[in-house]
Amino acid sequence: EAAVTQSPRNKVTVTGGNVTLSCRQTNSHNYMYWYRQDTGHGLRLIHYSYGAGNLQIGDVPDGYKATRTTQEDFFLLLELASPSQTSLYFCASSDQGAEVFFGKGTRLTVV
Amino acid sequence: QQQVRQSPQSLTVWEGETAILNCSYEDSTFDYFPWYRLFPGESPALLIAIRPVSNKKEDGRFTIFFNKREKKLSLHITDSQPGDSATYFCAASAGTGYQNFYFGKGTSLTVIP
């Protein structure tokens, strides 16, 4: 079974704070993704990567940075968190043309 | 522009009934259509998927009906069970080059015992 592990699972930060969400996959997949899920909006792609050192912009990238340090690790950075970034964040991985495997999500609250 | 649209936003059915979840898409180059199911506190997980070479894909109580001409598909859940209560996401992707899945906004299904 493909494995995608996210940490932390829950995070509370203050407006203007600095937050890093971590994701590790042990599937040897080339593609990794960060999504946010909000009621009424479904899953929206923030950033994705197709290999170490690569970064592609998704559909809702504003306010987010990401970095793929290795094939296994993909980080999402919020350098000046805002309440609008309160959301459930999913990391995922896949091979091209194949099933996408998701982590269990990180619930971020910005107060 | 929303690439993938789902309806209804929420759906309630009685146990034993057939739930029908609808999906439509914009880009005719899309060639892979998975449905993901999300239970609260869990990961979205692949439920069933179809490619345009077929107009129907069946897996137990779950069936996808696909209409390429109208760019529509639907997920039918027969003999619905309370355990089917979840949010269902339709997605689409084009398999060439990078892989970007476009997800719909989801349908929240509630099955009443």
Interface residues (C-beta under 8 A of the other chain):
Chain A: V4 Y31 Y33 Y35 Q37 G40 H41 G42 L43 R44 L45 Y48 Y50 Q56 G58 F90 S94 Q96 G97 E99 V100 F101 F102 G103 K104 G105
Chain B: Q6 Q9 Y32 P34 Y36 L38 G41 E42 S43 P44 A45 L46 A49 F89 G95 Y98 Q99 N100 F101 F103 G104 K105 G106
